[in-house]
């Protein structure tokens, strides 16, 4: 009898599931896409439009419809396009790309925006940042520090707008920092600051004092000892075992150059930086190696680029991959959630595995579970 009841219940469950799935399949999900289709960034907009088209083809469903609209990288144009999308029943929008374009979106009710920005501070209440933010990166860095038992990490942040994001991310990730320094990006001032941080002048004076001491001594082989000391730049260790540099491009290279100048080498101390999107120029900078950073899955990115190039004869960027995954994320949530209650859609705890990696969703926030990479000897190695 119990077995019979169990079979009946299972049949009822699968019948209900099948009916619910068919019912939800009959409802179209209208996704807005806000990208620059005019102006200086229109090429970027076209890359993203094509990547969402790719996502639709790969998902292979008639349930989703995507409606691209132009932002012109302008907040007023963005607002106008949003209103037009809302009029045709769009409730969820991928984009806009740039933080500046978010300016007036809090005026639009009952619409959620999955912006491609990685900034999380001062967002309108209906905007969720889906980019690879600082918190996601510091969570990965925190894991790396623990793995290597690094307990005296200094943090170097340039004196620019996103330093607010960094401070927020340090608190949210609960990463343990020995000291946090804000540095000036002007090269001369930067070098002076790095000298202070590394006690360079004291360590340099220690070397001069040691050479004088040996010169006046009766030690055996003192000439040989002096010769070896003169090959060095300093004597004495710094008070940290690792350094996190939250900088990019030439500014990052300036900081590393200043550290090398003050006789702090990546061979002795761990040099860790933020996501560099596999910048090829870092591979060539062998004096800066090894260097470590968190990022999206490299293999997935390369595979996506190859497929995209084969399909469109263009090379996409990381925002193309992100927008591809966001289409899949929305489809995934549509199968799990009721789209009539948008305010709760991104509050519930969910995880979604896309090509970019794993999206962790909770309390209207998206964080990414990132991989970790080492650049050394002209190559890239995955750490985890």
C-alpha positions as CSV (number, residue, x, y, z in Angstrom):
1,X,0.0,0.0,0.0
2,X,2.8,2.4,0.9
3,X,4.6,1.6,-2.3
4,X,1.4,2.2,-4.3
5,X,0.9,5.6,-2.6
6,X,4.5,6.5,-3.3
7,X,4.1,5.8,-7.0
8,X,0.9,7.9,-7.1
9,X,2.7,10.8,-5.4
10,X,5.6,10.6,-7.8
11,X,3.2,10.6,-10.8
12,X,1.5,13.7,-9.3
13,X,4.8,15.5,-8.8
14,X,6.1,14.9,-12.3
15,X,2.7,15.8,-13.8
16,X,2.7,19.1,-11.8
17,X,6.3,19.8,-12.8
18,X,5.5,19.1,-16.5
19,X,2.4,21.3,-16.4
20,X,4.4,24.1,-14.6
21,X,7.2,23.9,-17.1
22,X,4.9,24.1,-20.1
23,X,3.0,27.0,-18.6
24,X,6.2,29.0,-17.9
25,X,7.4,28.1,-21.4
26,X,4.4,29.8,-22.9
27,X,5.4,33.1,-21.3
28,X,8.0,35.1,-23.2
29,X,10.8,36.7,-21.3
30,X,11.6,40.0,-22.8
31,X,15.1,41.1,-22.1
32,X,16.3,44.6,-22.8
33,X,19.9,45.2,-23.9
34,X,21.3,48.7,-23.3
35,X,24.5,49.2,-25.2
36,X,26.2,52.0,-27.2
37,X,25.0,51.6,-30.8
38,X,26.2,55.1,-31.7
39,X,29.1,57.3,-30.7
40,X,32.7,56.4,-29.8
41,X,31.8,53.1,-28.2
42,X,29.4,51.7,-30.8
43,X,31.9,48.9,-31.8
44,X,31.8,47.6,-28.2
45,X,28.0,47.7,-28.3
46,X,28.0,45.6,-31.5
47,X,30.3,43.0,-29.9
48,X,27.9,42.6,-27.0
49,X,24.8,42.4,-29.3
50,X,26.5,39.6,-31.2
51,X,27.4,37.7,-28.0
52,X,23.8,37.8,-26.7
53,X,22.7,36.6,-30.1
54,X,25.2,33.7,-29.7
55,X,23.8,32.9,-26.2
56,X,20.2,32.7,-27.6
57,X,21.3,30.3,-30.3
58,X,23.2,28.1,-27.7
59,X,20.3,28.1,-25.3
60,X,18.0,27.2,-28.2
61,X,14.7,28.4,-26.7
62,X,11.8,30.4,-28.0
63,X,11.1,31.6,-24.5
64,X,13.5,34.5,-24.6
65,X,13.4,37.7,-26.8
66,X,16.1,40.3,-26.7
67,X,15.5,44.0,-27.5
68,X,18.7,46.0,-28.0
69,X,18.5,49.8,-27.5
70,X,21.1,52.5,-27.9
71,X,22.6,54.3,-24.9
72,X,25.1,56.4,-26.9
73,X,27.1,56.2,-23.6
74,X,24.9,59.0,-22.4
75,X,22.7,58.9,-19.3
76,X,19.9,60.9,-20.9
77,X,19.8,58.6,-24.0
78,X,20.0,55.6,-21.6
79,X,16.9,56.8,-19.7
80,X,15.0,57.4,-22.9
81,X,15.8,54.0,-24.3
82,X,14.8,52.4,-20.9
83,X,11.4,54.1,-21.0
84,X,10.9,52.7,-24.5
85,X,11.8,49.2,-23.4
86,X,9.4,49.4,-20.4
87,X,6.5,50.4,-22.7
88,X,6.8,47.1,-24.6
89,X,6.8,45.0,-21.4
90,X,10.5,44.6,-20.6
91,X,11.2,44.1,-16.9
92,X,14.8,43.0,-16.9
93,X,17.7,44.7,-18.8
94,X,21.3,43.7,-19.5
95,X,23.3,46.9,-19.3
96,X,24.2,49.6,-19.5
97,X,28.0,49.2,-19.7
98,X,29.3,52.4,-18.1
99,X,28.8,53.6,-14.6
100,X,28.0,57.1,-15.9
101,X,25.0,55.8,-17.9
102,X,23.3,54.7,-14.6
103,X,22.7,58.2,-13.5
104,X,18.9,58.5,-14.0
105,X,17.8,54.8,-13.9
106,X,16.4,55.1,-10.3
107,X,13.5,57.1,-12.0
108,X,12.3,53.9,-13.7
109,X,10.2,51.6,-11.5
110,X,9.6,47.9,-11.8
111,X,12.7,47.3,-14.0
112,X,15.9,45.6,-12.9
113,X,19.2,46.4,-14.6
114,X,22.2,44.0,-14.7
115,X,24.8,46.5,-15.5
116,X,28.2,45.4,-16.9
117,X,30.0,47.8,-14.6
118,X,32.2,46.3,-11.8
119,X,31.5,49.2,-9.5
120,X,29.2,48.5,-6.5
121,X,29.1,51.8,-4.7
122,X,26.4,54.5,-5.2
123,X,24.3,52.3,-7.5
124,X,20.6,53.1,-8.1
125,X,18.5,50.7,-6.0
126,X,17.3,48.9,-9.2
127,X,20.8,48.3,-10.6
128,X,22.8,45.2,-9.9
129,X,26.5,45.3,-10.8
130,X,27.4,42.1,-12.7
131,X,31.1,42.9,-13.5
132,X,34.0,41.3,-11.8
133,X,34.0,43.5,-8.7
134,X,36.7,44.2,-6.1
135,X,35.0,42.0,-3.4
136,X,35.1,38.9,-5.7
137,X,38.8,39.5,-6.4
138,X,39.7,40.0,-2.8
139,X,37.9,36.8,-1.8
140,X,40.1,34.9,-4.3
141,X,43.2,36.8,-3.0
142,X,42.3,35.9,0.6
143,X,42.2,32.3,-0.4
144,X,45.6,32.5,-2.0
145,X,47.1,34.3,1.1
146,X,45.8,31.5,3.4
147,X,47.0,28.8,1.0
148,X,50.5,30.2,1.2
149,X,50.4,31.2,4.9
150,X,51.0,34.9,4.2
151,X,50.2,37.0,7.2
152,X,51.9,40.3,6.6
153,X,50.3,41.7,3.5
154,X,50.5,45.3,2.6
155,X,47.9,46.8,0.3
156,X,48.8,49.5,-2.3
157,X,45.9,51.5,-3.8
158,X,46.3,54.5,-6.2
159,X,44.7,57.8,-5.1
160,X,41.9,57.7,-7.7
161,X,38.1,57.4,-7.6
162,X,37.9,53.6,-7.2
163,X,39.8,53.7,-3.9
164,X,36.3,53.9,-2.2
165,X,35.5,50.6,-3.9
166,X,38.7,49.0,-2.6
167,X,38.0,50.1,1.0
168,X,34.5,48.7,0.8
169,X,35.7,45.4,-0.7
170,X,38.4,45.0,2.1
171,X,35.6,45.2,4.7
172,X,33.2,42.9,2.8
173,X,35.8,40.3,2.0
174,X,37.2,40.4,5.6
175,X,40.7,40.0,4.2
176,X,43.4,40.6,6.8
177,X,45.8,43.5,5.7
178,X,48.9,44.4,7.6
179,X,48.9,48.0,6.3
180,X,46.9,49.8,3.6
181,X,48.7,52.6,1.7
182,X,47.1,55.1,-0.7
183,X,49.8,56.3,-3.2
184,X,50.2,59.2,-5.6
185,X,50.2,58.2,-9.3
186,X,52.7,60.9,-10.2
187,X,56.0,58.9,-10.7
188,X,58.3,61.1,-8.6
189,X,55.9,61.2,-5.6
190,X,55.2,57.5,-6.1
191,X,58.8,56.5,-5.8
192,X,59.3,58.6,-2.7
193,X,56.3,56.9,-1.1
194,X,57.5,53.4,-2.0
195,X,60.9,54.4,-0.5
196,X,59.2,55.2,2.8
197,X,57.0,52.1,2.7
198,X,60.0,49.8,2.2
199,X,62.4,51.7,4.5
200,X,64.7,52.0,1.5
201,X,66.9,54.8,2.8
202,X,67.6,53.0,6.1
203,X,68.3,49.7,4.4
204,X,70.6,51.5,1.9
205,X,72.4,53.2,4.8
206,X,72.7,49.8,6.5
207,X,74.7,48.6,3.5
208,X,77.0,51.7,3.5
209,X,77.6,51.2,7.3
210,X,78.4,47.5,6.9
211,X,80.9,48.2,4.1
212,X,82.7,50.8,6.3
213,X,82.7,48.4,9.3
214,X,84.3,45.6,7.3
215,X,86.8,48.1,5.7
216,X,88.0,49.0,9.2
217,X,88.0,45.4,10.5
218,X,90.8,42.8,10.6
219,X,88.5,40.1,9.1
220,X,89.9,37.5,6.8
221,X,88.9,37.9,3.1
222,X,87.5,41.3,3.8
223,X,88.2,42.4,0.2
224,X,86.0,39.6,-1.0
225,X,83.3,40.4,1.4
226,X,83.3,44.1,0.4
227,X,83.2,43.1,-3.2
228,X,80.1,41.0,-2.6
229,X,78.4,43.8,-0.6
230,X,79.0,46.3,-3.3
231,X,76.9,44.1,-5.7
232,X,74.0,44.7,-3.4
233,X,71.6,47.7,-3.1
234,X,70.5,47.4,0.5
235,X,70.8,45.3,3.7
236,X,67.9,44.4,5.9
237,X,64.4,43.0,5.3
238,X,61.1,44.8,4.8
239,X,58.2,44.3,7.2
240,X,55.9,42.5,4.9
241,X,55.8,39.1,3.1
242,X,53.5,40.1,0.3
243,X,52.0,43.1,-1.5
244,X,48.7,43.6,-3.2
245,X,48.7,46.3,-5.9
246,X,45.2,47.3,-6.9
247,X,46.3,48.9,-10.2
248,X,46.4,48.3,-13.9
249,X,48.4,48.9,-17.1
250,X,51.3,51.4,-17.0
251,X,50.4,52.6,-13.6
252,X,50.8,49.0,-12.2
253,X,54.2,48.7,-14.0
254,X,55.3,52.0,-12.4
255,X,54.5,50.6,-8.9
256,X,56.4,47.4,-9.6
257,X,59.4,49.4,-11.0
258,X,59.5,51.5,-7.8
259,X,59.5,48.3,-5.7
260,X,62.3,46.8,-7.8
261,X,64.2,50.1,-7.4
262,X,63.9,49.9,-3.6
263,X,65.4,46.4,-3.8
264,X,62.1,44.5,-3.2
265,X,61.9,41.6,-5.6
266,X,59.0,39.3,-6.6
267,X,61.6,36.5,-6.1
268,X,61.5,37.2,-2.3
269,X,58.1,38.7,-1.7
270,X,54.8,37.8,-3.3
271,X,53.6,40.4,-5.8
272,X,49.8,40.1,-6.1
273,X,47.6,42.3,-8.3
274,X,44.0,42.7,-9.4
275,X,42.5,41.0,-12.5
276,X,44.6,41.9,-15.5
277,X,42.5,40.1,-18.1
278,X,45.6,38.1,-19.2
279,X,47.4,41.2,-20.3
280,X,50.1,39.9,-22.8
281,X,52.5,42.8,-21.9
282,X,52.9,41.4,-18.3
283,X,54.2,38.1,-19.7
284,X,57.0,40.0,-21.4
285,X,58.0,41.9,-18.1
286,X,60.2,39.1,-16.7
287,X,61.8,41.2,-14.0
288,X,58.3,41.6,-12.5
289,X,57.8,37.8,-12.3
290,X,56.4,35.9,-10.6
291,X,53.2,37.9,-10.3
292,X,49.8,36.6,-9.2
293,X,46.2,37.7,-9.8
294,X,42.6,36.5,-9.7
295,X,40.6,36.3,-12.9
296,X,37.8,34.5,-14.8
297,X,38.5,31.1,-16.1
298,X,41.2,31.5,-18.8
299,X,40.4,28.3,-20.8
300,X,36.7,29.3,-21.0
301,X,37.6,32.8,-22.2
302,X,39.9,31.4,-24.9
303,X,37.3,28.9,-26.1
304,X,34.7,31.6,-26.2
305,X,37.0,33.9,-28.2
306,X,37.7,31.1,-30.7
307,X,34.0,30.3,-31.2
308,X,33.1,34.0,-31.5
309,X,35.9,34.7,-34.0
310,X,34.8,31.6,-36.1
311,X,31.2,32.9,-36.1
312,X,31.7,36.6,-36.6
313,X,35.3,36.9,-37.7
314,X,36.0,39.3,-34.8
315,X,37.8,39.1,-31.5
316,X,35.5,39.7,-28.5
317,X,36.4,41.2,-25.2
318,X,35.6,40.0,-21.7
319,X,32.4,42.1,-21.6
320,X,31.1,40.0,-24.5
321,X,31.6,36.9,-22.5
322,X,29.9,38.5,-19.5
323,X,26.9,39.5,-21.5
324,X,26.7,36.0,-23.0
325,X,26.5,34.5,-19.5
326,X,23.9,37.0,-18.3
327,X,21.5,35.8,-20.9
328,X,22.0,32.3,-19.5
329,X,21.7,33.5,-16.0
330,X,18.3,35.2,-16.7
331,X,17.0,32.0,-18.4
332,X,18.2,29.9,-15.4
333,X,16.4,32.2,-13.0
334,X,13.3,32.1,-15.1
335,X,13.1,28.3,-14.6
336,X,13.5,28.7,-10.9
337,X,11.7,31.8,-10.0
338,X,8.5,33.8,-10.6
339,X,9.4,36.9,-12.8
340,X,6.2,38.7,-11.5
341,X,8.1,39.5,-8.3
342,X,11.3,41.2,-9.5
343,X,12.1,42.6,-6.1
344,X,12.8,39.1,-4.8
345,X,14.4,37.7,-7.9
346,X,18.0,38.6,-6.9
347,X,17.5,38.5,-3.2
348,X,17.4,34.7,-2.9
349,X,20.6,32.9,-2.6
350,X,21.5,31.2,-5.9
351,X,24.6,30.1,-7.8
352,X,24.8,29.9,-11.6
353,X,27.7,28.4,-13.5
354,X,28.4,30.2,-16.8
355,X,31.4,30.3,-19.1
356,X,32.9,33.2,-17.2
357,X,32.8,31.2,-13.9
358,X,30.3,30.9,-11.1
359,X,27.9,33.7,-10.3
360,X,26.9,33.9,-6.6
361,X,23.7,35.8,-6.1
362,X,22.3,37.1,-2.8
363,X,20.7,40.3,-1.5
364,X,20.7,42.0,-4.9
365,X,24.4,41.4,-5.3
366,X,26.4,39.3,-7.8
367,X,29.9,38.1,-6.9
368,X,32.1,35.8,-9.0
369,X,34.0,32.8,-7.9
370,X,37.3,33.4,-9.6
371,X,40.3,31.4,-10.6
372,X,43.9,32.4,-9.6
373,X,46.9,32.7,-11.9
374,X,50.6,33.0,-11.8
375,X,52.7,34.7,-14.5
376,X,56.3,33.4,-14.4
377,X,59.1,32.7,-16.8
378,X,57.0,34.1,-19.7
379,X,54.0,31.8,-19.1
380,X,50.7,31.7,-17.3
381,X,49.9,28.9,-14.8
382,X,46.6,28.3,-13.1
383,X,47.0,28.0,-9.3
384,X,43.3,27.2,-8.5
